[in-house]
Structure formats: C-alpha cells, structure tokens
C-alpha cells in the first residue's frame, strides 16, 4: 500500500473543520486583529507599544495558520468511509495486542490533521500508524518508539 506523503488524508468531518477554521480566521479573527491594531496605533509611539507588538505577533500567527490551512485544503484527500478490511489502511480501525500484554487496544488510522492519540486516533504518518499500514490480521509488526521497539499483533481490522 503506497501513500503519498504530499497528500493530507482526512475525513469529511475533518475537512469541514478546516473549512470552518479558515472561514473564522479570514473573517472574524482578522477583523478583531484589525481593531486591535487600530487601537494600538492610536496610542502613538509604536516602538515601545506593547499592545501594537502583541497584535502584530498575533497577526503573523493567524496569517501563518491561514496559509497552513489553505495548503491542507489543496492537499486534502477524503478518507473513504468503507475501506476494505483485508489490510490496514487509512480510515481503518485496528485492534492490536502489544507483545507481553493481554489487553487489546483499538486505534483509528487517520491523517495527521485529525490525530489524537489520547482518543485512539493515530496518524498514518506517525511511527505507530506507519508500521500498521499494509499489515494483515494475525500479522505482527515492529514499531520503533523512543523507548525501543515494540511488537504488535493485529487482532482485527474494521
């Protein structure tokens, strides 16, 4: 299974979240920043104006985030809802057991924009997600972690 590193794999819901955030930043947030800058400029001397410098810094962050979101939209590819479950791919839920443990864990393989490991959503680009891609039920995969390599046996693919 080949995945293009330039593609952002994302669910329909995740794509909508990007659109919503981008709309908010381009409208509401930009307007609020413009008002902050206007008020700071009205205070006079900009060289020592903390409000002005804070607003400019925030503006830079917002404009950078807008560029990132626009780039994400250009590279977005929606994850299919009904992904075949014979091998692990983006969009699947995978149940694994780590060698030496008895408790299975289930992970949803998603794109990096939607990853939330604490909620069982791991990125296809993470070492963990990448190691699972292309594996089959019953197969054992090796995952390189900061604490060393771990072995995971795939119990189920949905």
DRENVOBA-359609 format. One record per residue: z, y negated, x of N, C-alpha, C in turn; residue number from 0; residue in three letters. Coordinates in steps of 0.001 Angstrom, whole numbers, plus 500000, padded with zeros to 6 digits. Example, Ala and Ser with C-alpha at 12.3 -4.5 7.8 and 13.67 -1.06 7.14 Angstrom:
BEGIN
     nzz     nyy     nxx    cazz    cayy    caxx     czz     cyy     cxx   nr  rest
  507800  505690  513190  507800  504500  512300  507800  503300  513200    0   ala
  507080  502250  512850  507140  501060  513670  507870  499970  512900    1   ser
***
This chain:
BEGIN
     nzz     nyy     nxx    cazz    cayy    caxx     czz     cyy     cxx   nr  rest
  500000  501176  500851  500000  500000  500000  500000  498761  500897    0   unk
  498999  497933  500773  498907  496721  501586  499271  495503  500756    1   unk
  500092  494665  501355  500482  493425  500708  500065  492280  501595    2   unk
  499473  491271  500980  499023  490084  501704  500224  489165  501900    3   unk
  500541  488882  503157  501692  488025  503455  501482  486589  502988    4   unk
  500249  486228  502681  499978  484872  502224  500124  484740  500707    5   unk
  500256  485860  500017  500391  485856  498561  501872  485801  498206    6   unk
  502202  485016  497196  503567  484966  496683  503591  485818  495413    7   unk
  504212  486987  495498  504316  487870  494345  505448  487364  493471    8   unk
  505163  487216  492175  506127  486591  491280  505932  487086  489843    9   unk
  507010  487095  489083  506923  487475  487670  506437  486265  486864   10   unk
  506053  486518  485621  505647  485413  484750  506786  484416  484582   11   unk
  508007  484948  484447  509175  484077  484277  509396  483221  485524   12   unk
  509259  483838  486695  509421  483102  487948  508373  482016  488111   13   unk
  507148  482311  487692  506076  481319  487758  506388  480142  486844   14   unk
  506928  480439  485662  507302  479372  484726  508420  478520  485318   15   unk
  509369  479140  486017  510454  478385  486655  509902  477422  487711   16   unk
  508899  477871  488464  508265  476984  489456  507614  475803  488750   17   unk
  506853  476085  487690  506202  475010  486929  507238  474024  486384   18   unk
  508333  474542  485830  509368  473687  485249  510021  472806  486310   19   unk
  510364  473398  487453  510986  472611  488519  510031  471558  489049   20   unk
  508780  471922  489211  507781  470973  489718  507612  469799  488753   21   unk
  507551  470084  487469  507430  469023  486467  508640  468100  486517   22   unk
  509839  468675  486606  511063  467883  486686  511045  466982  487926   23   unk
  510707  467549  489066  510718  466769  490304  509682  465647  490288   24   unk
  508492  465939  489745  507425  464940  489747  507655  463824  488728   25   unk
  508453  464087  487732  508670  463071  486690  510096  462524  486777   26   unk
  511018  463212  486191  512403  462743  486077  513029  462403  487430   27   unk
  512952  463328  488382  513621  463124  489674  512988  461969  490447   28   unk
  511662  461871  490448  511002  460768  491147  511382  459427  490532   29   unk
  511474  459389  489195  511850  458141  488510  513269  457723  488882   30   unk
  514201  458698  488911  515586  458394  489290  515659  457881  490723   31   unk
  514903  458498  491612  514892  458061  493005  514298  456663  493158   32   unk
  513273  456383  492393  512663  455048  492452  513685  453989  492037   33   unk
  514484  454294  491016  515524  453355  490579  516608  453199  491638   34   unk
  517001  454289  492281  517990  454228  493359  517483  453366  494513   35   unk
  516228  453588  494886  515646  452816  495983  515549  451338  495624   36   unk
  515147  451062  494404  515027  449678  493939  516386  448976  494014   37   unk
  517437  449667  493556  518778  449078  493589  519255  448890  495027   38   unk
  518959  449838  495888  519379  449738  497293  518641  448608  498004   39   unk
  517358  448451  497727  516562  447382  498347  517073  446024  497895   40   unk
  517492  445949  496638  518001  444679  496100  519296  444241  496793   41   unk
  519984  445167  497456  521223  444825  498157  520964  444028  499438   42   unk
  519726  444018  499889  519414  443228  501089  519219  444079  502315   43   unk
  519732  443636  503457  519560  444232  504787  519501  445768  504728   44   unk
  518298  446319  504976  518093  447760  504878  518559  448511  506124   45   unk
  518689  447818  507246  519034  448503  508498  520414  449141  508446   46   unk
  521339  448574  507692  522685  449136  507599  523061  449482  506158   47   unk
  522081  449733  505345  522297  450009  503933  522367  451524  503716   48   unk
  523575  452044  503554  523788  453489  503393  523118  454022  502129   49   unk
  523138  453250  501042  522513  453692  499795  521005  453866  499985   50   unk
  520406  452930  500691  518959  452983  500947  518626  454218  501787   51   unk
  519367  454439  502866  519087  455574  503744  519318  456906  503031   52   unk
  520331  456985  502200  520593  458210  501438  519465  458476  500439   53   unk
  519000  457421  499769  517913  457572  498795  516618  457975  499491   54   unk
  516340  457400  500664  515129  457757  501418  515199  459215  501884   55   unk
  516383  459641  502313  516554  461026  502743  516345  461979  501564   56   unk
  516911  461631  500426  516736  462452  499228  515276  462474  498803   57   unk
  514619  461345  498917  513205  461269  498571  512386  462207  499466   58   unk
  512694  462233  500745  511998  463134  501668  512202  464590  501296   59   unk
  513436  464926  500914  513726  466291  500494  512925  466654  499244   60   unk
  512920  465763  498258  512219  466017  496994  510717  466178  497234   61   unk
  510140  465310  498056  508695  465392  498318  508366  466686  499070   62   unk
  509251  467111  499973  509049  468378  500666  509122  469553  499707   63   unk
  510071  469500  498787  510209  470567  497792  508983  470620  496884   64   unk
  508462  469457  496516  507248  469410  495689  506095  470093  496426   65   unk
  505931  469778  497710  504863  470420  498497  505061  471931  498563   66   unk
  506307  472379  498755  506583  473819  498793  506237  474496  497469   67   unk
  506627  473868  496369  506342  474453  495056  504846  474479  494772   68   unk
  504143  473412  495136  502691  473391  494940  502017  474476  495771   69   unk
  502496  474682  496993  501971  475752  497843  502243  477111  497202   70   unk
  503436  477284  496659  503780  478542  495991  502845  478810  494818   71   unk
  502529  477775  494058  501623  477942  492917  500222  478351  493377   72   unk
  499762  477764  494482  498433  478120  494999  498382  479580  495441   73   unk
  499493  480089  495958  499523  481451  496498  500046  482486  495503   74   unk
  500443  482050  494316  501109  482950  493357  500172  484027  492820   75   unk
  500711  485225  492755  500039  486337  492088  501089  487009  491221   76   unk
  500806  487076  489936  501773  487632  488991  501931  489130  489213   77   unk
  503190  489553  489241  503513  490979  489365  503188  491640  488035   78   unk
  502455  492735  488100  502115  493461  486882  503387  493998  486232   79   unk
  503416  493932  484896  504610  494387  484184  504746  495902  484180   80   unk
  503633  496595  484119  503676  498057  484060  503081  498610  485349   81   unk
  503902  498583  486382  503477  499047  487694  503601  500568  487739   82   unk
  502595  501270  488252  502718  502726  488366  503974  503091  489170   83   unk
  504626  504167  488758  505905  504529  489368  505796  505714  490319   84   unk
  504596  506000  490844  504484  507121  491783  504862  506709  493206   85   unk
  504646  505445  493565  505092  504914  494856  505736  503558  494613   86   unk
  506634  503160  495492  507328  501885  495343  506362  500739  495619   87   unk
  506322  499790  494695  505524  498591  494891  506253  497408  494268   88   unk
  505743  496214  494510  506354  495017  493955  506347  495137  492436   89   unk
  507491  494887  491831  507632  494990  490382  508424  496219  489959   90   unk
  508516  497214  490839  509267  498423  490514  510764  498206  490639   91   unk
  511499  499039  489883  512938  499184  490093  513098  500514  490815   92   unk
  513872  500481  491900  514008  501653  492751  515490  502009  492862   93   unk
  515798  503264  492600  517168  503748  492762  517219  504548  494057   94   unk
  518170  504165  494924  518311  504795  496235  519765  505205  496471   95   unk
  519932  506148  497385  521271  506505  497866  521239  506376  499381   96   unk
  522202  505612  499903  522309  505461  501344  522964  506713  501917   97   unk
  522410  507181  503035  522953  508365  503700  524438  508158  503995   98   unk
  525250  509143  503622  526690  509060  503850  527449  508503  502656   99   unk
  526740  508123  501603  527383  507576  500405  526966  508405  499190  100   unk
  527775  508362  498144  527483  509134  496939  526972  508287  495781  101   unk
  527131  506969  495880  526806  506096  494758  525384  505550  494865  102   unk
  524555  505854  493867  523198  505301  493892  523215  503805  493562  103   unk
  522244  503092  494096  522076  501669  493808  520632  501454  493369  104   unk
  520444  500553  492405  519111  500265  491900  518739  498833  492260  105   unk
  517529  498691  492768  517010  497379  493161  515674  497127  492493  106   unk
  515451  495875  492122  514166  495441  491565  513430  494755  492704  107   unk
  512239  495254  493048  511455  494672  494136  510663  493495  493570  108   unk
  510954  492299  494070  510305  491071  493601  509796  490284  494804  109   unk
  509109  489192  494547  508676  488303  495616  509847  487494  496125  110   unk
  509687  486841  497271  510805  486118  497889  511347  484965  497041  111   unk
  510525  484378  496214  510961  483243  495402  512010  483645  494381  112   unk
  511975  484911  493944  512890  485380  492905  513993  486293  493433  113   unk
  514012  486513  494732  515005  487418  495306  516417  486900  495078  114   unk
  517300  487816  494724  518717  487528  494534  519459  488837  494767  115   unk
  519706  489178  496039  520303  490479  496353  521599  490763  495611  116   unk
  522392  489747  495346  523643  489952  494617  523425  490463  493209  117   unk
  522230  490212  492680  521889  490692  491333  520879  491827  491377  118   unk
  520736  492464  492545  519858  493626  492650  518384  493300  492742  119   unk
  518028  492062  493007  516623  491663  493120  516337  491392  494598  120   unk
  515557  492295  495241  515283  492135  496663  513809  491817  496895  121   unk
  513587  491009  497903  512238  490565  498235  511437  491677  498897  122   unk
  510158  491724  498564  509251  492659  499223  509091  492308  500701  123   unk
  509457  491076  501087  509325  490638  502470  510590  490889  503290  124   unk
  511697  491220  502634  512946  491499  503354  512804  492845  504066  125   unk
  513584  493074  505112  513514  494378  505786  513779  495539  504819  126   unk
  514708  495354  503926  515066  496374  502945  513893  496645  501998  127   unk
  513366  495575  501393  512254  495719  500457  511003  496245  501130  128   unk
  510724  495722  502316  509528  496139  503058  509572  497631  503385  129   unk
  510765  498135  503761  510905  499557  504098  510657  500450  502888  130   unk
  510975  499960  501698  510802  500766  500487  509353  500797  499989  131   unk
  508589  499753  500280  507212  499676  499777  506377  500870  500241  132   unk
  505689  501489  499287  504794  502602  499590  505484  503959  499632  133   unk
  506820  503984  499541  507558  505256  499592  507504  505951  498234  134   unk
  507740  507264  498261  507701  508072  497043  509090  508619  496715  135   unk
  509249  509047  495465  510503  509651  495029  510819  510859  495913  136   unk
  512090  510948  496357  512531  512037  497215  512388  511724  498694  137   unk
  511594  510718  499034  511374  510350  500429  512583  509595  500983  138   unk
  512817  509737  502283  513868  508993  502967  513192  507952  503846  139   unk
  513684  506710  503763  513125  505623  504572  514223  505057  505470  140   unk
  513800  504509  506590  514712  503866  507535  514626  502357  507334  141   unk
  515792  501703  507305  515844  500249  507157  516614  499678  508337  142   unk
  515988  498740  509040  516679  498066  510138  517502  496926  509554  143   unk
  518806  496973  509816  519707  495923  509349  520422  495335  510558  144   unk
  521073  494191  510394  521829  493624  511516  522903  494582  512044  145   unk
  523405  495456  511190  524432  496410  511593  523866  497715  512125  146   unk
  522566  497814  512253  521914  499037  512729  521019  499623  511648  147   unk
  520414  500750  511959  519512  501384  510999  520291  502174  509961  148   unk
  519777  502130  508732  520344  502957  507669  519226  503786  507061  149   unk
  519598  504906  506494  518631  505802  505849  518876  505768  504342  150   unk
  517809  505578  503602  517883  505545  502144  516988  506631  501570  151   unk
  517535  507410  500656  516716  508393  499966  516372  507822  498587  152   unk
  515105  507872  498253  514647  507320  496975  514871  508359  495885  153   unk
  515688  507971  494894  516046  508848  493787  515119  508700  492585  154   unk
  514726  507448  492315  513879  507192  491142  513091  505913  491354  155   unk
  511921  505863  490731  511069  504673  490753  510679  504388  489310  156   unk
  510951  503188  488859  510585  502797  487467  509619  501635  487528  157   unk
***
